[in-house]
Amino acid sequence: MYHIDLQGLYKTYPGSTEAAVKNLSLAVEKGEIVTLLGPSGCGKTTTLRLIAGFERPDQGTISLGGRIVSSKSNWVPPEKRGIGMVFQDYALFPHLTVFDNVGFGYRERDKAERVREVLAIVDLQGYEKRYPHELSGGQQQRVALARALARRPIVVLLDEPFSNLDADLRTQMRVEVKDIIKEANATAVFVTHDQKDALAISDRIVVMRHGVIQQLGTPREIYQYPSNRFVATFVGQSNLMKGRIGDDGRSVVTSLGTIACNHTHNLSPGEEAYISIRPDSLELDPEGMVCGTLMQWTYTGEAIDALIEAELADGGKQEILVHIHPEESVKKGDRLRFRVLPHFVAVVRAD
């Protein structure tokens, strides 16, 4: 039995002719962190609101902890679903202390003990008497998470929780929030449009577009083996080329040449396909098959992001993004050669 089970969900808002969520089905195991990832308007926030009970689906069923909370004949309001919610702005009460914020709405006899317990989980012992304005952004976020965990929810829902944090704190909080959720043995659904957030925090990622799931998989599966062109370009950067599966079934013949590929979706030799080549899959090599002129570059510290005008076998040209090792010395106009590493090369379907 799944901890969260969504079956055939549809949701269309009044005044709209396009469904925000279309025939969405998703099963989440207990203790999993699943991220709904996609651009604005893809349906991820609608899905979260359907799970929480803030919206009611037009069709489909929702089960939480083995209990149906939404169906054609059954409806359980949000406050009775066993949901813990962490909002984008944390929604802390400014006039309440940390202790009172965390314990807000908790009516069991062990309130004081439970508040101390979750404060220990989020590493905020000793902060009980402080007010939200006396805390850093990261501490406020941990208070919001402690409040969500206090009532021992069936599922914790997190709506863009890192969007208000600066880059360094965001990186730190990805690790901390994941550790906290795992230590509490909580099941969590996380919503974001930021691919780095999703890759860092998730057990599995659901990539959405136009209300439809495009791909469901682990962070590694999503990044290394995108299922279609949208996933390949939305999750990370990718160079896409049309080609056909080689006679060996493990390569793709393109206008750049024949490229070895670790993942071909079991397509047959000769079939047309698109190939996704991540910028990390191209390495400087004087004998490499990919040849082109450096058009522009940016030093990021971690790499040199280089735009290459590659020369094609038919005499044409195509711009290709490459990550060059930061210690290399390159300049605009350089003629460079690259070899293609198969690790982040995959065949993808058309959208």
PERAHU-V771772 format. One line per field, one symbol per residue. phi: phi as a letter, one per 20 degrees, with the letter a starting at -180 (. if undefined). Layout:
phi = ???
This chain:
phi = .ffccdcmfcbcegndedffcclecbccffnedddecrfgneoffgffffffnfcdffbocccclndfdbbfdcbdfgfdemddddegdmleefedfggfffefnedffegffffffffffemcfndgeedgfedfgfffffffffffegelffbddcdlfdfedfgffffffgfffffffffeleecdcdbdeffgfffdeebcdecblmcfeacafgfffffcgebffffeeendbddceabfffemcbcecfepedfbebdllfegnffbddddfgfedcgbgdffecadfeabcednfadedddeeeefenecbfceceegfefdcbgnfecccdeeffddbecfff
